[in-house]
Amino acid sequence: MKEAHQHLIEQVLRLPVDERAEIASEILASLDGEGESGVDAAWAVEIERRAERVLSGESQGEDWEDVRKRIEREIFHR
């Protein structure tokens, strides 16, 4: 690793966890490249739709443990 890279990493590791997470997220997002046309917009619309259902009380969601058990049954008990 180049000395400049090592110095940068050392500086970043001194930051608080939330700031390091934000930097890591930005770096990972930069590796994704260009998204497919319309996909990001479609996901934004879907996320908004789901959030509205939860906030309105229309959707109560599911307990994670129940979902996990259902997934395990589907995967391992075919």
DRENTORKOL-3810 file (N, C-alpha, C; in nm, 4 decimals):
REM DRENTORKOL-3810
@n.u->0.0855; n.v->-0.1174; n.w->0.0000; ca.u->0.0000; ca.v->0.0000; ca.w->0.0000; c.u->0.0900; c.v->0.1236; c.w->0.0000
@n.u->0.0536; n.v->0.2193; n.w->-0.0787; ca.u->0.1324; ca.v->0.3420; ca.w->-0.0859; c.u->0.1256; c.v->0.4168; c.w->0.0471
@n.u->0.2307; n.v->0.4898; n.w->0.0759; ca.u->0.2386; ca.v->0.5644; ca.w->0.2024; c.u->0.1232; c.v->0.6635; c.w->0.2162
@n.u->0.0868; n.v->0.7295; n.w->0.1066; ca.u->-0.0239; ca.v->0.8258; ca.w->0.1107; c.u->-0.1546; c.v->0.7556; c.w->0.1458
@n.u->-0.1753; n.v->0.6356; n.w->0.0910; ca.u->-0.2973; ca.v->0.5592; ca.w->0.1216; c.u->-0.3007; c.v->0.5203; c.w->0.2689
@n.u->-0.1881; n.v->0.4726; n.w->0.3171; ca.u->-0.1795; ca.v->0.4319; ca.w->0.4571; c.u->-0.2072; c.v->0.5499; c.w->0.5494
@n.u->-0.1537; n.v->0.6662; n.w->0.5162; ca.u->-0.1763; ca.v->0.7867; ca.w->0.5963; c.u->-0.3249; c.v->0.8235; c.w->0.5972
@n.u->-0.3884; n.v->0.8145; n.w->0.4822; ca.u->-0.5308; ca.v->0.8459; ca.w->0.4724; c.u->-0.6143; c.v->0.7497; c.w->0.5565
@n.u->-0.5834; n.v->0.6218; n.w->0.5480; ca.u->-0.6545; ca.v->0.5211; ca.w->0.6272; c.u->-0.6373; c.v->0.5490; c.w->0.7761
@n.u->-0.5177; n.v->0.5818; n.w->0.8181; ca.u->-0.4935; ca.v->0.6115; ca.w->0.9591; c.u->-0.5768; c.v->0.7306; c.w->1.0050
@n.u->-0.5873; n.v->0.8326; n.w->0.9195; ca.u->-0.6683; ca.v->0.9501; ca.w->0.9536; c.u->-0.8158; c.v->0.9124; c.w->0.9659
@n.u->-0.8638; n.v->0.8354; n.w->0.8705; ca.u->-1.0052; ca.v->0.7958; ca.w->0.8717; c.u->-1.0360; c.v->0.7116; c.w->0.9946
@n.u->-0.9461; n.v->0.6231; n.w->1.0330; ca.u->-0.9708; ca.v->0.5363; ca.w->1.1477; c.u->-0.9747; c.v->0.6125; c.w->1.2801
@n.u->-0.9271; n.v->0.7345; n.w->1.2814; ca.u->-0.9358; ca.v->0.8167; ca.w->1.4028; c.u->-1.0721; c.v->0.8842; c.w->1.4176
@n.u->-1.1526; n.v->0.8819; n.w->1.3130; ca.u->-1.2839; ca.v->0.9479; ca.w->1.3160; c.u->-1.3827; c.v->0.8664; c.w->1.3986
@n.u->-1.4903; n.v->0.9320; n.w->1.4448; ca.u->-1.5960; ca.v->0.8586; ca.w->1.5147; c.u->-1.6602; c.v->0.7547; c.w->1.4217
@n.u->-1.7199; n.v->0.6534; n.w->1.4810; ca.u->-1.7780; ca.v->0.5429; ca.w->1.4055; c.u->-1.8776; c.v->0.5908; c.w->1.3003
@n.u->-1.9666; n.v->0.6835; n.w->1.3354; ca.u->-2.0679; ca.v->0.7272; ca.w->1.2391; c.u->-2.0053; c.v->0.7948; c.w->1.1182
@n.u->-1.8991; n.v->0.8696; n.w->1.1392; ca.u->-1.8319; ca.v->0.9354; ca.w->1.0268; c.u->-1.7574; c.v->0.8335; c.w->0.9411
@n.u->-1.6961; n.v->0.7330; n.w->1.0059; ca.u->-1.6293; ca.v->0.6274; ca.w->0.9288; c.u->-1.7305; c.v->0.5497; c.w->0.8456
@n.u->-1.8470; n.v->0.5229; n.w->0.9038; ca.u->-1.9517; ca.v->0.4504; ca.w->0.8307; c.u->-1.9979; c.v->0.5298; c.w->0.7096
@n.u->-2.0119; n.v->0.6598; n.w->0.7257; ca.u->-2.0533; ca.v->0.7444; ca.w->0.6141; c.u->-1.9490; c.v->0.7420; c.w->0.5023
@n.u->-1.8225; n.v->0.7499; n.w->0.5387; ca.u->-1.7152; ca.v->0.7447; ca.w->0.4394; c.u->-1.7138; c.v->0.6083; c.w->0.3706
@n.u->-1.7269; n.v->0.5025; n.w->0.4476; ca.u->-1.7281; ca.v->0.3676; ca.w->0.3899; c.u->-1.8444; c.v->0.3518; c.w->0.2927
@n.u->-1.9591; n.v->0.4043; n.w->0.3301; ca.u->-2.0764; ca.v->0.3968; ca.w->0.2429; c.u->-2.0519; c.v->0.4687; c.w->0.1108
@n.u->-1.9920; n.v->0.5868; n.w->0.1195; ca.u->-1.9620; ca.v->0.6639; ca.w->-0.0018; c.u->-1.8617; c.v->0.5898; c.w->-0.0906
@n.u->-1.7607; n.v->0.5307; n.w->-0.0295; ca.u->-1.6606; ca.v->0.4574; ca.w->-0.1075; c.u->-1.7247; c.v->0.3369; c.w->-0.1751
@n.u->-1.8040; n.v->0.2605; n.w->-0.0989; ca.u->-1.8703; ca.v->0.1438; ca.w->-0.1580; c.u->-1.9652; c.v->0.1840; c.w->-0.2706
@n.u->-2.0388; n.v->0.2914; n.w->-0.2511; ca.u->-2.1302; ca.v->0.3383; ca.w->-0.3556; c.u->-2.0539; c.v->0.3763; c.w->-0.4811
@n.u->-1.9333; n.v->0.4295; n.w->-0.4644; ca.u->-1.8549; ca.v->0.4689; ca.w->-0.5813; c.u->-1.8090; c.v->0.3478; c.w->-0.6620
@n.u->-1.8055; n.v->0.2305; n.w->-0.6005; ca.u->-1.7629; ca.v->0.1093; ca.w->-0.6698; c.u->-1.8748; c.v->0.0473; c.w->-0.7526
@n.u->-1.9983; n.v->0.0875; n.w->-0.7252; ca.u->-2.1127; ca.v->0.0307; ca.w->-0.7958; c.u->-2.1194; c.v->0.0742; c.w->-0.9412
@n.u->-2.0590; n.v->0.1851; n.w->-0.9737; ca.u->-2.0654; ca.v->0.2343; ca.w->-1.1104; c.u->-2.2013; c.v->0.2964; c.w->-1.1386
@n.u->-2.2275; n.v->0.3147; n.w->-1.2639; ca.u->-2.3541; ca.v->0.3755; ca.w->-1.3042; c.u->-2.4667; c.v->0.2745; c.w->-1.2898
@n.u->-2.5768; n.v->0.3177; n.w->-1.2305; ca.u->-2.6927; ca.v->0.2316; ca.w->-1.2164; c.u->-2.7685; c.v->0.2199; c.w->-1.3481
@n.u->-2.8539; n.v->0.1215; n.w->-1.3544; ca.u->-2.9364; ca.v->0.1058; ca.w->-1.4732; c.u->-3.0373; c.v->0.2189; c.w->-1.4786
@n.u->-3.0665; n.v->0.2612; n.w->-1.5968; ca.u->-3.1581; ca.v->0.3723; ca.w->-1.6168; c.u->-3.2929; c.v->0.3420; c.w->-1.5527
@n.u->-3.3358; n.v->0.4286; n.w->-1.4643; ca.u->-3.4673; ca.v->0.4156; ca.w->-1.4033; c.u->-3.4746; c.v->0.3246; c.w->-1.2821
@n.u->-3.3742; n.v->0.2413; n.w->-1.2609; ca.u->-3.3799; ca.v->0.1466; ca.w->-1.1492; c.u->-3.3785; c.v->0.2201; c.w->-1.0157
@n.u->-3.2874; n.v->0.3151; n.w->-1.0000; ca.u->-3.2799; ca.v->0.3903; ca.w->-0.8747; c.u->-3.4098; c.v->0.4650; c.w->-0.8488
@n.u->-3.4657; n.v->0.5246; n.w->-0.9521; ca.u->-3.5920; ca.v->0.5976; ca.w->-0.9369; c.u->-3.7050; c.v->0.5023; c.w->-0.8997
@n.u->-3.7072; n.v->0.3862; n.w->-0.9608; ca.u->-3.8119; ca.v->0.2876; ca.w->-0.9301; c.u->-3.8011; c.v->0.2405; c.w->-0.7854
@n.u->-3.6782; n.v->0.2176; n.w->-0.7378; ca.u->-3.6599; ca.v->0.1770; ca.w->-0.5988; c.u->-3.7029; c.v->0.2884; c.w->-0.5036
@n.u->-3.6729; n.v->0.4120; n.w->-0.5374; ca.u->-3.7135; ca.v->0.5246; ca.w->-0.4527; c.u->-3.8646; c.v->0.5300; c.w->-0.4405
@n.u->-3.9342; n.v->0.5087; n.w->-0.5513; ca.u->-4.0814; ca.v->0.5086; ca.w->-0.5494; c.u->-4.1329; c.v->0.3937; c.w->-0.4628
@n.u->-4.0733; n.v->0.2757; n.w->-0.4787; ca.u->-4.1171; ca.v->0.1596; ca.w->-0.4008; c.u->-4.0917; c.v->0.1795; c.w->-0.2518
@n.u->-3.9770; n.v->0.2335; n.w->-0.2171; ca.u->-3.9464; ca.v->0.2596; ca.w->-0.0761; c.u->-4.0462; c.v->0.3590; c.w->-0.0181
@n.u->-4.0764; n.v->0.4629; n.w->-0.0930; ca.u->-4.1739; ca.v->0.5625; ca.w->-0.0480; c.u->-4.3111; c.v->0.4985; c.w->-0.0277
@n.u->-4.3519; n.v->0.4127; n.w->-0.1216; ca.u->-4.4812; ca.v->0.3438; ca.w->-0.1114; c.u->-4.4866; c.v->0.2573; c.w->0.0148
@n.u->-4.3803; n.v->0.1830; n.w->0.0391; ca.u->-4.3771; ca.v->0.0957; ca.w->0.1567; c.u->-4.3764; c.v->0.1777; c.w->0.2852
@n.u->-4.3014; n.v->0.2856; n.w->0.2878; ca.u->-4.2963; ca.v->0.3705; ca.w->0.4070; c.u->-4.4338; c.v->0.4304; c.w->0.4357
@n.u->-4.5034; n.v->0.4735; n.w->0.3321; ca.u->-4.6376; ca.v->0.5299; ca.w->0.3502; c.u->-4.7337; c.v->0.4263; c.w->0.4077
@n.u->-4.7232; n.v->0.3012; n.w->0.3617; ca.u->-4.8095; ca.v->0.1949; ca.w->0.4149; c.u->-4.7828; c.v->0.1708; c.w->0.5635
@n.u->-4.6575; n.v->0.1749; n.w->0.6026; ca.u->-4.6223; ca.v->0.1543; ca.w->0.7432; c.u->-4.6709; c.v->0.2719; c.w->0.8269
@n.u->-4.6432; n.v->0.3936; n.w->0.7816; ca.u->-4.6823; ca.v->0.5124; ca.w->0.8577; c.u->-4.8330; c.v->0.5269; c.w->0.8712
@n.u->-4.9073; n.v->0.4808; n.w->0.7717; ca.u->-5.0534; ca.v->0.4905; ca.w->0.7768; c.u->-5.1151; c.v->0.3794; c.w->0.8616
@n.u->-5.0361; n.v->0.2788; n.w->0.8957; ca.u->-5.0874; ca.v->0.1664; ca.w->0.9732; c.u->-5.1419; c.v->0.0552; c.w->0.8865
@n.u->-5.1402; n.v->0.0734; n.w->0.7557; ca.u->-5.1908; ca.v->-0.0282; ca.w->0.6636; c.u->-5.1061; c.v->-0.1550; c.w->0.6693
@n.u->-4.9755; n.v->-0.1388; n.w->0.6853; ca.u->-4.8844; ca.v->-0.2522; ca.w->0.6924; c.u->-4.8179; c.v->-0.2535; c.w->0.8294
@n.u->-4.8294; n.v->-0.3652; n.w->0.8974; ca.u->-4.7688; ca.v->-0.3776; ca.w->1.0299; c.u->-4.6306; c.v->-0.4408; c.w->1.0235
@n.u->-4.5954; n.v->-0.4931; n.w->0.9062; ca.u->-4.4672; ca.v->-0.5602; ca.w->0.8931; c.u->-4.4732; c.v->-0.6970; c.w->0.9578
@n.u->-4.3587; n.v->-0.7628; n.w->0.9622; ca.u->-4.3491; ca.v->-0.8955; ca.w->1.0210; c.u->-4.2316; c.v->-0.8999; c.w->1.1171
@n.u->-4.2460; n.v->-0.9800; n.w->1.2194; ca.u->-4.1382; ca.v->-0.9994; ca.w->1.3147; c.u->-4.0209; c.v->-1.0675; c.w->1.2454
@n.u->-3.8989; n.v->-1.0175; n.w->1.2656; ca.u->-3.7819; ca.v->-1.0711; ca.w->1.1987; c.u->-3.7640; c.v->-1.2199; c.w->1.2266
@n.u->-3.7860; n.v->-1.2635; n.w->1.3481; ca.u->-3.7684; ca.v->-1.4049; ca.w->1.3811; c.u->-3.8623; c.v->-1.4922; c.w->1.2996
@n.u->-3.9873; n.v->-1.4476; n.w->1.2814; ca.u->-4.0827; ca.v->-1.5229; ca.w->1.2004; c.u->-4.0389; c.v->-1.5296; c.w->1.0547
@n.u->-3.9925; n.v->-1.4182; n.w->1.0037; ca.u->-3.9456; ca.v->-1.4130; ca.w->0.8645; c.u->-3.8244; c.v->-1.5037; c.w->0.8465
@n.u->-3.7304; n.v->-1.4958; n.w->0.9394; ca.u->-3.6100; ca.v->-1.5788; ca.w->0.9318; c.u->-3.6451; c.v->-1.7268; c.w->0.9322
@n.u->-3.7353; n.v->-1.7671; n.w->1.0205; ca.u->-3.7762; ca.v->-1.9075; ca.w->1.0276; c.u->-3.8428; c.v->-1.9519; c.w->0.8978
@n.u->-3.9271; n.v->-1.8660; n.w->0.8410; ca.u->-3.9932; ca.v->-1.8992; ca.w->0.7144; c.u->-3.8912; c.v->-1.9157; c.w->0.6026
@n.u->-3.7931; n.v->-1.8280; n.w->0.5969; ca.u->-3.6888; ca.v->-1.8378; ca.w->0.4945; c.u->-3.6087; c.v->-1.9664; c.w->0.5124
@n.u->-3.5733; n.v->-1.9974; n.w->0.6357; ca.u->-3.4982; ca.v->-2.1209; ca.w->0.6614; c.u->-3.5777; c.v->-2.2430; c.w->0.6184
@n.u->-3.7075; n.v->-2.2456; n.w->0.6472; ca.u->-3.7917; ca.v->-2.3593; ca.w->0.6047; c.u->-3.7919; c.v->-2.3708; c.w->0.4529
@n.u->-3.8063; n.v->-2.2572; n.w->0.3847; ca.u->-3.8118; ca.v->-2.2582; ca.w->0.2383; c.u->-3.6797; c.v->-2.3044; c.w->0.1768
@n.u->-3.5699; n.v->-2.2647; n.w->0.2379; ca.u->-3.4383; ca.v->-2.2992; ca.w->0.1820; c.u->-3.3981; c.v->-2.4409; c.w->0.2157
@n.u->-3.4144; n.v->-2.4804; n.w->0.3405; ca.u->-3.3586; ca.v->-2.6065; ca.w->0.3861; c.u->-3.4561; c.v->-2.7238; c.w->0.3860
@n.u->-3.5832; n.v->-2.7003; n.w->0.3647; ca.u->-3.6802; ca.v->-2.8086; ca.w->0.3732; c.u->-3.7575; c.v->-2.8245; c.w->0.2434
@n.u->-3.6872; n.v->-2.8213; n.w->0.1349; ca.u->-3.7526; ca.v->-2.8385; ca.w->0.0037; c.u->-3.7683; c.v->-2.9817; c.w->-0.0276
END
